[in-house]
Amino acid sequence: MLRESIKIAITNIWAAKMRSFLTMLGVIIGVSSVVVLVSIGDGAKRAVEKQVGSLGANLLIIQPGRIEAGKSINVASTISSSVLNVKDLEDVKNTEHVTSVSPMMMVGGVPASGNNNYPNALVVAGYPEFKEMLNFGIENGNFFNKDEYNRAVNEVIIGENVKKQLFGDGDAIGKKITVLSNNFIVKGTIKSKGSNSGFGPLNFDDLVVMPFSTASKITGHEQVWRIFFQVDSHDNLDSVKKTVTQTLTKNHDGIQDFTVLAQDDLVGVAGTILNVLTALIASIAGISLVVGGIGIMNMMLVTVTERTKEIGIRKAIGATKKDILLQFLIEAMVISFVGAMLGFALGMFGQFIITKLTSAIEPYLSLQTVYSVIAMAFGVGVVFGLLPAIKAANKNPIEALRWE
């Protein structure tokens, strides 16, 4: 019986191909939008996990501002109003199980000049351990060592974008660049790594890295934007995190105006933000699904009216209310399902186009999304096909046979 109802539904839909396709459009657009947007969101989450996972092992980060569980922080506000200081840095360094530590001073986006100009170089400064903390590789040259740090040398390590803009494809090692009105020698170049959204607006390819001692000498202050430190074992992460939090809270007169984050916390914070944004945008795209469902209901109501006599004949030869209801409900579900599959295909094509146009985010389609699309298809068909199906099932067979 079910197979026969599906065959009848497909035959009736095919008999009015254009009308059926136009009815499906809302579902097609809605499903394709949801597929593209959710896959972009999932792709962004995977990118964040990959970036944070590429940082040094057993890494903890202290940043200004309080981050509650599952919430984010205004990154811009922490750049100009850092509450961290050198005493905090020394106390972290002296904490048991801490193996290495580095501050991070962020000067911000400033012009850099060499053979050419680069308007938005991101100048940061740290200890020699900074390289291992962030786990970025050196393409050419070397990172500054402890002796060079102690001498506050005017040497920098530059990112891929800075190197290409200032020196093209030529060798940058030993070349002179001007940053912060001071001349520096390029000591090394960073392997291309791109943006790391795990802790702020950093793009490794835009970096100009100098010793913290040099930056302090030039700027006249020792502002600490972040403190990075590594622990000897993963098992000690929680205890060290707790100890450091207690120590710095005492330093700050009992006010916890900072947050100690582990790598899992970074993924969690970024993931929460992306989940909310993805759900919000997907919900907006889902409105077109509702519109598509209303279109299906409207067409099915018209179809019920047009086929009133057919309903009367079927009831006269023994069809029950359940048979009629099932037939029209299946028709609505088939329209919705076919529309969803076409929308899914369109969404996959959109994913392909995005992948070709940009390498910043690689969309990722999970099985959960696929199952959700199938569930949405049947859901729209049932919800918006039920009223027309009930109306058809309740038709009086005598009046239906008189219908002209």
Buried (B, 14 or more C-beta within 10 A) or exposed (E): EEEEBBEEBBEBBEEBEEEBBEBBBBBBBBBBBBBBBBBBBBBBBBBBBEBBEBBBEBBBBBBBBEBEEEEEBEBEEBBEEBBBBEEBBEBBBEBEBBEBBBBBBBBEEBEBBBEEEBEBBBBBBBBBBBBBBBEBEBBBBEBBEEEBBEEBBBBBBBBBBBBBBBBEEEEBBEBEBBBBEEEBEBBBBBEBBBBBBBBBBBBBBBBBBBBBBBBBBBBEEBBBBBBBBBBBEEEBBEEBBEBBBEBBBEBBEEEEBBBBBBBEBBBBBBBBBBBEBBBEBBEEBBEBBBBBBEBBBEBBBBBBEEBBBBBBBBBEEEBEEEBBBBBBBBBBBBBBBBBBBBBBBBBBEBBEEBEEEEEEBBBBBEEEBEEBBBEBBEBBBBBBBBBBBBBBBEBEBEEBBEBE
